[in-house]
Amino acid sequence: MHDNTHAHGDGRTAEHAPQPYGLFIKVWAALMLLTCITVGASVNWPGAVGTAVAMAVTPVKASLVLLFFMHLKWEPPVFKIMFLTAVGLMAVFFGLSFFDYLYR
Amino acid sequence: MSDTTLAHGAHAPHKDYEGAKTGMWIFLFTELLLFGGLFLVYSVYRTLYTHDFHLAAGHLNVPLGVTNTFVLLTSSLTMVLSVTALQKGDRQSALNTLGWTLFLAGLFLVIKFFEWSAKIEHGLYPGSPVLKSLPAGEGLFYGLYFVMTGLHGFHVIVGMILLSVIAFQVKSGRVHQGDFVKLENAGLYWHLVDLVWIFLLPLFYLTN
């Protein structure tokens, strides 16, 4: 996903050239649109469909913020590994808790 | 005496850009786990009291929640534009966009104030007689609603203080094109605040 646009920064150092303003405005537009899609689905198809759309779209929105606004896309691999470790740890907490609650 | 001073390198200010940013990210992970714990409590109770959660969520003001999402997403945009402007050496644009970020953060809190006030007026606040008369799941939903949006709101206030301090440092020239990691780290904090809200919106407002 992020190999073709490595015009700035080689991903090995935390210092990278500033990105064009337009890129962030496009990401913002995508976030606004995705919010409208989530809300629209929830209002028009409350229940299973609305929840499914929210569960699919929300992680995409979070990824856009992390990759672009928080510059994770251009950071060296160690930042990405640290982030995935923290999220993985949380997934373990969730997995074990639900295993306990659902099968006790 | 002079030897120790030299050993500590007091005359050669040490800057570690990558280290500063790494430290900020590690702090953000602790924030992630703080909110993560609350999201876990929410998920478990929603699984156990699915029906009550759906009923309780029906009373939340969806237009206000969605408006606040637009406000925070836009503030995240102005924040990243501010960092980019300072990186490019455009201090005035960096300050202007930082000003917009602070304005939008304030707007978020004003909207939140009206939303909470309406809930409290209807007797919906933690430990209220109205909540105690409702099914257990609805009480849990509103308990989590106030704790999670409250903790998030607290982070908005902290973010505003942080951004104001950095704005003064940008204005005075202490934070500049050659040394902007403080602004970038404050930005990371602000985006985390936005990130948490991205999850709060569907969990509380769109559960109906």
Interface residues (C-beta under 8 A of the other chain):
Chain A: T13 A14 E15 A17 P18 Q19 Y21 F24 I25 V27 W28 L31 M32 T35 T38 V39 S42 V43 P46 G50 T51 A54 M55 T58 K61 A62 V65 L66 F68 F69 M70 H71 P76 V78 F79 M82 F83 A86 V87 L89 M90 F93 F94 S97 F98 Y101 L102
Chain B: Y17 E18 K21 T22 W25 I26 F29 L32 L33 G36 G37 L40 S43 V44 T47 L48 V62 V66 T69 F70 L73 T74 S76 L77 M79 V80 L81 T84 Q87 K88 E184 G187 L188 H191 L192 D194 L195 I198 F199 L201 P202 L206 T207 N208
